[in-house]
Amino acid sequence: MPELTRTSSTARVASLPSIGNWCAVSLLGHGRWSRVYRARPRDADADSPADYAVKLADPDDPQEIETARELLIREVLLGRAVSHSHLVCILSSHLNEAPYYLVMPYLDGVTVERLIEEAGGVSTPTALWIARQTAEALQALHRHGWLHSDIKPSNLLMSDEGHVTLLDLGLARPFGLSGQSRTGLLAGTLEYLPPEAFASVVDLGPAADMYALGVTLYRMLTGRLPFEVRRPSEWAEAHLHRIPPDPRKFNPRLPQRVVQLTAAMLDKQPHRRPPIDDLIGELTRLEIETFHQRFAA
C-alpha cells in the first residue's frame, strides 16, 4: 500500500480546493487514495486558525473513487467506535455523495518516518516511548476486535511534547480475515507485513500488528529495515524465511532486553510474539529504566 506522503504543514499548492463546508489552506499529504488538507470552516474569517484536517477521497486513478470512498467509510466507522488518546479522532464526514471526505483535528508534529530520515534513527528511550504509546493505541483497537493492518513510521505522528498519534484507519480489518484484500491484493505495506500475511489461507490476528510494530521498532533503533531486498517480489521470502541481523550490529549500545523484545516481536510464528498486554508491560519497564537517557546530551 503506497504511503501517504506528508508535506510541510505550511506547504502551499497552486490551487487549493473548497471541500464541502471547508476551505483548504495547505496540503498536508497525499497517497494513492486520498489527499489530506489543513482547513478551516468556509464561513470562518480568513485569518482564523485552520485547526482541522480534511481527508478527501482523491485516488490517482479516477476509476477507483469507490474504493477510496470505502476506505474513508471504514476509517469513520472505526474512528467513532474506538476512542483513545493515541488514536486519530474523526469529527465528521461527508460520504453519501461527492466530494467524499472526513474531518479530523489538525495535529501539529512530525511523522516518525521523518524523524528517522533526518536523524538516521531514534534514540533507544525515545523509540521505546513511541512504541509503548503505539501499543496502547493497538490495545484499544484489539479490544474491539480490529487490526490496524498498516503500522509503520509514516503512520505515527509525534508532537513536540512527545505525544504519539496512530493515523490512517482505512486498512483496519476485523480479526479472522486473511492477508489478502477483497481485490486479491495484499493489504498493508510490504516492508512491514507479517509472514502470515503472505499465506492467503491464514487468518490474521493481533500478532500481525505486533510484527509490524516490531519492524517499526527495529527501524527506529537501527535506522534501517530488518531486511534488505532488491525487488518487491523478494519481501515475501524475507519475511517468511530470513532472520533479521542482530540490531546491535548497527547500534552496539542497545540493551540486551531491548534486543530480545524486538526479536520476540519479529518471531516468524504469530503465537510466539508477545501478547499486547505483556508487550505494553515490558515496554513500560524498559522505558522507565532508560528514562534518564532521554534527555541526556
LUMNU-518951 format. One record per residue (C-alpha): z, x, y; residue in three letters; residue number from 0; chain. Coordinates in pm, whole numbers. Each point is the difference from the previous one (the first is absolute). Example, Ala and Ser with C-alpha at 12.3 -4.5 7.8 and 13.67 -1.06 7.14 Angstrom:
REM LUMNU-518951
rec Z->780 | X->1230 | Y->-450 | type->ALA | seq->0 | mol->A
rec Z->-66 | X->137 | Y->344 | type->SER | seq->1 | mol->A
//
This chain:
REM LUMNU-518951
rec Z->0 | X->0 | Y->0 | type->MET | seq->0 | mol->A
rec Z->-102 | X->160 | Y->330 | type->PRO | seq->1 | mol->A
rec Z->288 | X->79 | Y->228 | type->GLU | seq->2 | mol->A
rec Z->61 | X->-172 | Y->330 | type->LEU | seq->3 | mol->A
rec Z->-87 | X->271 | Y->248 | type->THR | seq->4 | mol->A
rec Z->260 | X->-6 | Y->274 | type->ARG | seq->5 | mol->A
rec Z->-94 | X->118 | Y->346 | type->THR | seq->6 | mol->A
rec Z->220 | X->85 | Y->296 | type->SER | seq->7 | mol->A
rec Z->187 | X->-301 | Y->132 | type->SER | seq->8 | mol->A
rec Z->-170 | X->59 | Y->333 | type->THR | seq->9 | mol->A
rec Z->-352 | X->43 | Y->-139 | type->ALA | seq->10 | mol->A
rec Z->-250 | X->-224 | Y->174 | type->ARG | seq->11 | mol->A
rec Z->-329 | X->-135 | Y->-131 | type->VAL | seq->12 | mol->A
rec Z->-303 | X->-89 | Y->206 | type->ALA | seq->13 | mol->A
rec Z->31 | X->-376 | Y->-52 | type->SER | seq->14 | mol->A
rec Z->332 | X->-152 | Y->-97 | type->LEU | seq->15 | mol->A
rec Z->-13 | X->-353 | Y->-137 | type->PRO | seq->16 | mol->A
rec Z->193 | X->-311 | Y->78 | type->SER | seq->17 | mol->A
rec Z->136 | X->-121 | Y->-333 | type->ILE | seq->18 | mol->A
rec Z->97 | X->-365 | Y->10 | type->GLY | seq->19 | mol->A
rec Z->296 | X->-24 | Y->235 | type->ASN | seq->20 | mol->A
rec Z->35 | X->378 | Y->21 | type->TRP | seq->21 | mol->A
rec Z->-146 | X->265 | Y->225 | type->CYS | seq->22 | mol->A
rec Z->-48 | X->343 | Y->-160 | type->ALA | seq->23 | mol->A
rec Z->92 | X->299 | Y->216 | type->VAL | seq->24 | mol->A
rec Z->-59 | X->288 | Y->-246 | type->SER | seq->25 | mol->A
rec Z->-119 | X->68 | Y->-352 | type->LEU | seq->26 | mol->A
rec Z->284 | X->121 | Y->-224 | type->LEU | seq->27 | mol->A
rec Z->-193 | X->50 | Y->-323 | type->GLY | seq->28 | mol->A
rec Z->-280 | X->-118 | Y->-222 | type->HIS | seq->29 | mol->A
rec Z->-93 | X->-11 | Y->-367 | type->GLY | seq->30 | mol->A
rec Z->-253 | X->-150 | Y->-238 | type->ARG | seq->31 | mol->A
rec Z->131 | X->-353 | Y->44 | type->TRP | seq->32 | mol->A
rec Z->162 | X->-25 | Y->341 | type->SER | seq->33 | mol->A
rec Z->75 | X->135 | Y->344 | type->ARG | seq->34 | mol->A
rec Z->345 | X->7 | Y->160 | type->VAL | seq->35 | mol->A
rec Z->35 | X->-38 | Y->376 | type->TYR | seq->36 | mol->A
rec Z->291 | X->30 | Y->235 | type->ARG | seq->37 | mol->A
rec Z->0 | X->-328 | Y->193 | type->ALA | seq->38 | mol->A
rec Z->170 | X->-239 | Y->238 | type->ARG | seq->39 | mol->A
rec Z->-29 | X->-379 | Y->27 | type->PRO | seq->40 | mol->A
rec Z->-315 | X->-104 | Y->189 | type->ARG | seq->41 | mol->A
rec Z->203 | X->-196 | Y->253 | type->ASP | seq->42 | mol->A
rec Z->230 | X->297 | Y->79 | type->ALA | seq->43 | mol->A
rec Z->-32 | X->205 | Y->316 | type->ASP | seq->44 | mol->A
rec Z->-228 | X->300 | Y->-28 | type->ALA | seq->45 | mol->A
rec Z->289 | X->237 | Y->70 | type->ASP | seq->46 | mol->A
rec Z->238 | X->-159 | Y->-252 | type->SER | seq->47 | mol->A
rec Z->98 | X->202 | Y->-308 | type->PRO | seq->48 | mol->A
rec Z->-234 | X->-11 | Y->-299 | type->ALA | seq->49 | mol->A
rec Z->272 | X->-43 | Y->-260 | type->ASP | seq->50 | mol->A
rec Z->-209 | X->-139 | Y->-285 | type->TYR | seq->51 | mol->A
rec Z->-243 | X->127 | Y->-263 | type->ALA | seq->52 | mol->A
rec Z->-285 | X->-226 | Y->-110 | type->VAL | seq->53 | mol->A
rec Z->-166 | X->73 | Y->-334 | type->LYS | seq->54 | mol->A
rec Z->-352 | X->-143 | Y->2 | type->LEU | seq->55 | mol->A
rec Z->-215 | X->-55 | Y->-309 | type->ALA | seq->56 | mol->A
rec Z->-302 | X->214 | Y->86 | type->ASP | seq->57 | mol->A
rec Z->-149 | X->151 | Y->-318 | type->PRO | seq->58 | mol->A
rec Z->-256 | X->278 | Y->4 | type->ASP | seq->59 | mol->A
rec Z->-229 | X->-231 | Y->-200 | type->ASP | seq->60 | mol->A
rec Z->-18 | X->-345 | Y->166 | type->PRO | seq->61 | mol->A
rec Z->-68 | X->-146 | Y->-346 | type->GLN | seq->62 | mol->A
rec Z->361 | X->84 | Y->-90 | type->GLU | seq->63 | mol->A
rec Z->165 | X->-207 | Y->273 | type->ILE | seq->64 | mol->A
rec Z->152 | X->-238 | Y->-256 | type->GLU | seq->65 | mol->A
rec Z->160 | X->289 | Y->-187 | type->THR | seq->66 | mol->A
rec Z->138 | X->132 | Y->329 | type->ALA | seq->67 | mol->A
rec Z->141 | X->-345 | Y->73 | type->ARG | seq->68 | mol->A
rec Z->163 | X->-21 | Y->-345 | type->GLU | seq->69 | mol->A
rec Z->174 | X->333 | Y->61 | type->LEU | seq->70 | mol->A
rec Z->144 | X->-135 | Y->325 | type->LEU | seq->71 | mol->A
rec Z->112 | X->-320 | Y->-173 | type->ILE | seq->72 | mol->A
rec Z->187 | X->202 | Y->-263 | type->ARG | seq->73 | mol->A
rec Z->159 | X->215 | Y->266 | type->GLU | seq->74 | mol->A
rec Z->117 | X->-304 | Y->196 | type->VAL | seq->75 | mol->A
rec Z->142 | X->-179 | Y->-305 | type->LEU | seq->76 | mol->A
rec Z->194 | X->303 | Y->-119 | type->LEU | seq->77 | mol->A
rec Z->105 | X->111 | Y->348 | type->GLY | seq->78 | mol->A
rec Z->157 | X->-339 | Y->59 | type->ARG | seq->79 | mol->A
rec Z->158 | X->-25 | Y->-346 | type->ALA | seq->80 | mol->A
rec Z->168 | X->342 | Y->5 | type->VAL | seq->81 | mol->A
rec Z->194 | X->107 | Y->307 | type->SER | seq->82 | mol->A
rec Z->136 | X->353 | Y->23 | type->HIS | seq->83 | mol->A
rec Z->66 | X->247 | Y->280 | type->SER | seq->84 | mol->A
rec Z->-235 | X->255 | Y->-158 | type->HIS | seq->85 | mol->A
rec Z->-285 | X->-246 | Y->-64 | type->LEU | seq->86 | mol->A
rec Z->-263 | X->-96 | Y->254 | type->VAL | seq->87 | mol->A
rec Z->75 | X->-342 | Y->153 | type->CYS | seq->88 | mol->A
rec Z->-268 | X->-271 | Y->34 | type->ILE | seq->89 | mol->A
rec Z->48 | X->-220 | Y->307 | type->LEU | seq->90 | mol->A
rec Z->-296 | X->-238 | Y->-16 | type->SER | seq->91 | mol->A
rec Z->-353 | X->-33 | Y->-136 | type->SER | seq->92 | mol->A
rec Z->-333 | X->-173 | Y->45 | type->HIS | seq->93 | mol->A
rec Z->-173 | X->-23 | Y->-338 | type->LEU | seq->94 | mol->A
rec Z->-167 | X->-340 | Y->-28 | type->ASN | seq->95 | mol->A
rec Z->-303 | X->85 | Y->214 | type->GLU | seq->96 | mol->A
rec Z->-152 | X->308 | Y->158 | type->ALA | seq->97 | mol->A
rec Z->118 | X->223 | Y->152 | type->PRO | seq->98 | mol->A
rec Z->246 | X->67 | Y->-282 | type->TYR | seq->99 | mol->A
rec Z->304 | X->199 | Y->106 | type->TYR | seq->100 | mol->A
rec Z->375 | X->46 | Y->-23 | type->LEU | seq->101 | mol->A
rec Z->250 | X->106 | Y->263 | type->VAL | seq->102 | mol->A
rec Z->277 | X->256 | Y->-40 | type->MET | seq->103 | mol->A
rec Z->242 | X->169 | Y->239 | type->PRO | seq->104 | mol->A
rec Z->-143 | X->317 | Y->149 | type->TYR | seq->105 | mol->A
rec Z->190 | X->294 | Y->-150 | type->LEU | seq->106 | mol->A
rec Z->0 | X->329 | Y->184 | type->ASP | seq->107 | mol->A
rec Z->-4 | X->309 | Y->-217 | type->GLY | seq->108 | mol->A
rec Z->-220 | X->220 | Y->-218 | type->VAL | seq->109 | mol->A
rec Z->-104 | X->-26 | Y->-361 | type->THR | seq->110 | mol->A
rec Z->147 | X->237 | Y->-254 | type->VAL | seq->111 | mol->A
rec Z->-361 | X->102 | Y->-68 | type->GLU | seq->112 | mol->A
rec Z->-27 | X->135 | Y->353 | type->ARG | seq->113 | mol->A
rec Z->337 | X->177 | Y->-29 | type->LEU | seq->114 | mol->A
rec Z->-124 | X->178 | Y->-311 | type->ILE | seq->115 | mol->A
rec Z->-335 | X->90 | Y->155 | type->GLU | seq->116 | mol->A
rec Z->157 | X->137 | Y->317 | type->GLU | seq->117 | mol->A
rec Z->284 | X->199 | Y->-160 | type->ALA | seq->118 | mol->A
rec Z->-138 | X->75 | Y->-346 | type->GLY | seq->119 | mol->A
rec Z->279 | X->-202 | Y->-158 | type->GLY | seq->120 | mol->A
rec Z->339 | X->-154 | Y->77 | type->VAL | seq->121 | mol->A
rec Z->340 | X->168 | Y->-22 | type->SER | seq->122 | mol->A
rec Z->193 | X->-78 | Y->-316 | type->THR | seq->123 | mol->A
rec Z->275 | X->-211 | Y->164 | type->PRO | seq->124 | mol->A
rec Z->-256 | X->-196 | Y->203 | type->THR | seq->125 | mol->A
rec Z->-217 | X->-57 | Y->-308 | type->ALA | seq->126 | mol->A
rec Z->301 | X->-137 | Y->-187 | type->LEU | seq->127 | mol->A
rec Z->87 | X->-218 | Y->301 | type->TRP | seq->128 | mol->A
rec Z->-352 | X->-144 | Y->6 | type->ILE | seq->129 | mol->A
rec Z->-12 | X->-51 | Y->-376 | type->ALA | seq->130 | mol->A
rec Z->336 | X->-180 | Y->-8 | type->ARG | seq->131 | mol->A
rec Z->-101 | X->-244 | Y->274 | type->GLN | seq->132 | mol->A
rec Z->-331 | X->-66 | Y->-176 | type->THR | seq->133 | mol->A
rec Z->182 | X->-57 | Y->-329 | type->ALA | seq->134 | mol->A
rec Z->224 | X->-258 | Y->168 | type->GLU | seq->135 | mol->A
rec Z->-309 | X->-189 | Y->121 | type->ALA | seq->136 | mol->A
rec Z->-139 | X->13 | Y->-355 | type->LEU | seq->137 | mol->A
rec Z->329 | X->-126 | Y->-138 | type->GLN | seq->138 | mol->A
rec Z->-35 | X->-312 | Y->214 | type->ALA | seq->139 | mol->A
rec Z->-359 | X->-56 | Y->-118 | type->LEU | seq->140 | mol->A
rec Z->89 | X->60 | Y->-365 | type->HIS | seq->141 | mol->A
rec Z->288 | X->-247 | Y->13 | type->ARG | seq->142 | mol->A
rec Z->-259 | X->-264 | Y->90 | type->HIS | seq->143 | mol->A
rec Z->-225 | X->110 | Y->-289 | type->GLY | seq->144 | mol->A
rec Z->-261 | X->186 | Y->205 | type->TRP | seq->145 | mol->A
rec Z->-149 | X->349 | Y->1 | type->LEU | seq->146 | mol->A
rec Z->-119 | X->155 | Y->323 | type->HIS | seq->147 | mol->A
rec Z->-281 | X->177 | Y->-189 | type->SER | seq->148 | mol->A
rec Z->-103 | X->237 | Y->280 | type->ASP | seq->149 | mol->A
rec Z->292 | X->231 | Y->80 | type->ILE | seq->150 | mol->A
rec Z->-130 | X->307 | Y->186 | type->LYS | seq->151 | mol->A
rec Z->87 | X->196 | Y->316 | type->PRO | seq->152 | mol->A
rec Z->-252 | X->-186 | Y->218 | type->SER | seq->153 | mol->A
rec Z->180 | X->-328 | Y->-79 | type->ASN | seq->154 | mol->A
rec Z->337 | X->132 | Y->119 | type->LEU | seq->155 | mol->A
rec Z->70 | X->-17 | Y->373 | type->LEU | seq->156 | mol->A
rec Z->291 | X->202 | Y->137 | type->MET | seq->157 | mol->A
rec Z->152 | X->-68 | Y->341 | type->SER | seq->158 | mol->A
rec Z->138 | X->266 | Y->233 | type->ASP | seq->159 | mol->A
rec Z->347 | X->-94 | Y->-127 | type->GLU | seq->160 | mol->A
rec Z->-103 | X->54 | Y->-363 | type->GLY | seq->161 | mol->A
rec Z->-28 | X->-364 | Y->-104 | type->HIS | seq->162 | mol->A
rec Z->-270 | X->-46 | Y->-267 | type->VAL | seq->163 | mol->A
rec Z->-209 | X->-316 | Y->-34 | type->THR | seq->164 | mol->A
rec Z->-215 | X->-65 | Y->-307 | type->LEU | seq->165 | mol->A
rec Z->-335 | X->-139 | Y->113 | type->LEU | seq->166 | mol->A
rec Z->-297 | X->-184 | Y->-150 | type->ASP | seq->167 | mol->A
rec Z->93 | X->-264 | Y->-256 | type->LEU | seq->168 | mol->A
rec Z->-361 | X->-102 | Y->-60 | type->GLY | seq->169 | mol->A
rec Z->-21 | X->159 | Y->-346 | type->LEU | seq->170 | mol->A
rec Z->341 | X->-124 | Y->-116 | type->ALA | seq->171 | mol->A
rec Z->-5 | X->-174 | Y->-338 | type->ARG | seq->172 | mol->A
rec Z->243 | X->-180 | Y->-230 | type->PRO | seq->173 | mol->A
rec Z->142 | X->194 | Y->-293 | type->PHE | seq->174 | mol->A
rec Z->-201 | X->-23 | Y->-320 | type->GLY | seq->175 | mol->A
rec Z->-356 | X->50 | Y->123 | type->LEU | seq->176 | mol->A
rec Z->-217 | X->289 | Y->-113 | type->SER | seq->177 | mol->A
rec Z->-117 | X->282 | Y->223 | type->GLY | seq->178 | mol->A
rec Z->-335 | X->-170 | Y->47 | type->GLN | seq->179 | mol->A
rec Z->-58 | X->-242 | Y->287 | type->SER | seq->180 | mol->A
rec Z->-178 | X->-328 | Y->-51 | type->ARG | seq->181 | mol->A
rec Z->-324 | X->177 | Y->100 | type->THR | seq->182 | mol->A
rec Z->49 | X->253 | Y->-280 | type->GLY | seq->183 | mol->A
rec Z->81 | X->284 | Y->239 | type->LEU | seq->184 | mol->A
rec Z->319 | X->201 | Y->2 | type->LEU | seq->185 | mol->A
rec Z->240 | X->-141 | Y->259 | type->ALA | seq->186 | mol->A
rec Z->174 | X->277 | Y->189 | type->GLY | seq->187 | mol->A
rec Z->-75 | X->356 | Y->111 | type->THR | seq->188 | mol->A
rec Z->-123 | X->236 | Y->-272 | type->LEU | seq->189 | mol->A
rec Z->221 | X->293 | Y->100 | type->GLU | seq->190 | mol->A
rec Z->316 | X->-212 | Y->-38 | type->TYR | seq->191 | mol->A
rec Z->-80 | X->-226 | Y->-295 | type->LEU | seq->192 | mol->A
rec Z->227 | X->18 | Y->-306 | type->PRO | seq->193 | mol->A
rec Z->-151 | X->93 | Y->-338 | type->PRO | seq->194 | mol->A
rec Z->38 | X->-355 | Y->-131 | type->GLU | seq->195 | mol->A
rec Z->-223 | X->-134 | Y->279 | type->ALA | seq->196 | mol->A
rec Z->-300 | X->158 | Y->-172 | type->PHE | seq->197 | mol->A
rec Z->55 | X->-207 | Y->-318 | type->ALA | seq->198 | mol->A
rec Z->-134 | X->-351 | Y->60 | type->SER | seq->199 | mol->A
rec Z->211 | X->-145 | Y->-285 | type->VAL | seq->200 | mol->A
rec Z->331 | X->130 | Y->135 | type->VAL | seq->201 | mol->A
rec Z->209 | X->-228 | Y->220 | type->ASP | seq->202 | mol->A
rec Z->148 | X->167 | Y->304 | type->LEU | seq->203 | mol->A
rec Z->371 | X->-17 | Y->77 | type->GLY | seq->204 | mol->A
rec Z->239 | X->145 | Y->259 | type->PRO | seq->205 | mol->A
rec Z->-49 | X->351 | Y->-141 | type->ALA | seq->206 | mol->A
rec Z->-352 | X->2 | Y->145 | type->ALA | seq->207 | mol->A
rec Z->141 | X->9 | Y->353 | type->ASP | seq->208 | mol->A
rec Z->249 | X->267 | Y->-110 | type->MET | seq->209 | mol->A
rec Z->-286 | X->228 | Y->-101 | type->TYR | seq->210 | mol->A
rec Z->-183 | X->-48 | Y->331 | type->ALA | seq->211 | mol->A
rec Z->323 | X->71 | Y->187 | type->LEU | seq->212 | mol->A
rec Z->41 | X->311 | Y->-217 | type->GLY | seq->213 | mol->A
rec Z->-346 | X->123 | Y->102 | type->VAL | seq->214 | mol->A
rec Z->93 | X->-72 | Y->363 | type->THR | seq->215 | mol->A
rec Z->329 | X->192 | Y->-33 | type->LEU | seq->216 | mol->A
rec Z->-177 | X->294 | Y->-167 | type->TYR | seq->217 | mol->A
rec Z->-251 | X->11 | Y->284 | type->ARG | seq->218 | mol->A
rec Z->271 | X->-17 | Y->266 | type->MET | seq->219 | mol->A
rec Z->191 | X->287 | Y->-164 | type->LEU | seq->220 | mol->A
rec Z->-300 | X->226 | Y->-62 | type->THR | seq->221 | mol->A
rec Z->-269 | X->-109 | Y->246 | type->GLY | seq->222 | mol->A
rec Z->-240 | X->-62 | Y->-288 | type->ARG | seq->223 | mol->A
rec Z->-74 | X->-248 | Y->-277 | type->LEU | seq->224 | mol->A
rec Z->128 | X->66 | Y->-354 | type->PRO | seq->225 | mol->A
rec Z->-357 | X->48 | Y->-125 | type->PHE | seq->226 | mol->A
rec Z->-311 | X->166 | Y->135 | type->GLU | seq->227 | mol->A
rec Z->-327 | X->-168 | Y->-101 | type->VAL | seq->228 | mol->A
rec Z->-359 | X->51 | Y->112 | type->ARG | seq->229 | mol->A
rec Z->-141 | X->-346 | Y->-72 | type->ARG | seq->230 | mol->A
rec Z->153 | X->-350 | Y->22 | type->PRO | seq->231 | mol->A
rec Z->-85 | X->-55 | Y->-366 | type->SER | seq->232 | mol->A
rec Z->250 | X->274 | Y->-94 | type->GLU | seq->233 | mol->A
rec Z->306 | X->-185 | Y->134 | type->TRP | seq->234 | mol->A
rec Z->44 | X->-207 | Y->-317 | type->ALA | seq->235 | mol->A
rec Z->10 | X->311 | Y->-220 | type->GLU | seq->236 | mol->A
rec Z->244 | X->170 | Y->238 | type->ALA | seq->237 | mol->A
rec Z->246 | X->-290 | Y->15 | type->HIS | seq->238 | mol->A
rec Z->-26 | X->-69 | Y->-373 | type->LEU | seq->239 | mol->A
rec Z->22 | X->352 | Y->-140 | type->HIS | seq->240 | mol->A
rec Z->79 | X->276 | Y->249 | type->ARG | seq->241 | mol->A
rec Z->349 | X->119 | Y->94 | type->ILE | seq->242 | mol->A
rec Z->61 | X->66 | Y->371 | type->PRO | seq->243 | mol->A
rec Z->88 | X->359 | Y->96 | type->PRO | seq->244 | mol->A
rec Z->367 | X->64 | Y->65 | type->ASP | seq->245 | mol->A
rec Z->38 | X->-91 | Y->371 | type->PRO | seq->246 | mol->A
rec Z->208 | X->319 | Y->48 | type->ARG | seq->247 | mol->A
rec Z->-328 | X->188 | Y->-33 | type->LYS | seq->248 | mol->A
rec Z->-82 | X->-131 | Y->349 | type->PHE | seq->249 | mol->A
rec Z->355 | X->-53 | Y->131 | type->ASN | seq->250 | mol->A
rec Z->230 | X->255 | Y->-170 | type->PRO | seq->251 | mol->A
rec Z->318 | X->-127 | Y->171 | type->ARG | seq->252 | mol->A
rec Z->-9 | X->-344 | Y->-159 | type->LEU | seq->253 | mol->A
rec Z->329 | X->-92 | Y->-172 | type->PRO | seq->254 | mol->A
rec Z->-22 | X->-36 | Y->-377 | type->GLN | seq->255 | mol->A
rec Z->110 | X->-365 | Y->7 | type->ARG | seq->256 | mol->A
rec Z->-277 | X->-88 | Y->246 | type->VAL | seq->257 | mol->A
rec Z->-251 | X->165 | Y->-234 | type->VAL | seq->258 | mol->A
rec Z->141 | X->-190 | Y->-297 | type->GLN | seq->259 | mol->A
rec Z->-8 | X->-334 | Y->180 | type->LEU | seq->260 | mol->A
rec Z->-359 | X->50 | Y->113 | type->THR | seq->261 | mol->A
rec Z->-104 | X->90 | Y->-354 | type->ALA | seq->262 | mol->A
rec Z->173 | X->-310 | Y->-137 | type->ALA | seq->263 | mol->A
rec Z->-184 | X->-222 | Y->249 | type->MET | seq->264 | mol->A
rec Z->-329 | X->156 | Y->-114 | type->LEU | seq->265 | mol->A
rec Z->63 | X->-43 | Y->-371 | type->ASP | seq->266 | mol->A
rec Z->-309 | X->-116 | Y->-188 | type->LYS | seq->267 | mol->A
rec Z->204 | X->-266 | Y->-183 | type->GLN | seq->268 | mol->A
rec Z->103 | X->-291 | Y->227 | type->PRO | seq->269 | mol->A
rec Z->323 | X->-70 | Y->-192 | type->HIS | seq->270 | mol->A
rec Z->120 | X->355 | Y->64 | type->ARG | seq->271 | mol->A
rec Z->-24 | X->-23 | Y->379 | type->ARG | seq->272 | mol->A
rec Z->327 | X->-83 | Y->178 | type->PRO | seq->273 | mol->A
rec Z->66 | X->-370 | Y->67 | type->PRO | seq->274 | mol->A
rec Z->-2 | X->-85 | Y->368 | type->ILE | seq->275 | mol->A
rec Z->378 | X->-42 | Y->29 | type->ASP | seq->276 | mol->A
rec Z->63 | X->337 | Y->-167 | type->ASP | seq->277 | mol->A
rec Z->-265 | X->162 | Y->217 | type->LEU | seq->278 | mol->A
rec Z->160 | X->-126 | Y->321 | type->ILE | seq->279 | mol->A
rec Z->339 | X->124 | Y->-118 | type->GLY | seq->280 | mol->A
rec Z->-128 | X->350 | Y->-75 | type->GLU | seq->281 | mol->A
rec Z->-204 | X->21 | Y->321 | type->LEU | seq->282 | mol->A
rec Z->309 | X->-104 | Y->196 | type->THR | seq->283 | mol->A
rec Z->213 | X->268 | Y->-167 | type->ARG | seq->284 | mol->A
rec Z->-261 | X->268 | Y->64 | type->LEU | seq->285 | mol->A
rec Z->-44 | X->-121 | Y->356 | type->GLU | seq->286 | mol->A
rec Z->373 | X->36 | Y->65 | type->ILE | seq->287 | mol->A
rec Z->9 | X->345 | Y->-159 | type->GLU | seq->288 | mol->A
rec Z->-286 | X->124 | Y->219 | type->THR | seq->289 | mol->A
rec Z->92 | X->-190 | Y->316 | type->PHE | seq->290 | mol->A
rec Z->126 | X->311 | Y->179 | type->HIS | seq->291 | mol->A
rec Z->-345 | X->158 | Y->-40 | type->GLN | seq->292 | mol->A
rec Z->-183 | X->-284 | Y->177 | type->ARG | seq->293 | mol->A
rec Z->91 | X->121 | Y->347 | type->PHE | seq->294 | mol->A
rec Z->8 | X->371 | Y->-74 | type->ALA | seq->295 | mol->A
rec Z->-219 | X->217 | Y->218 | type->ALA | seq->296 | mol->A
//
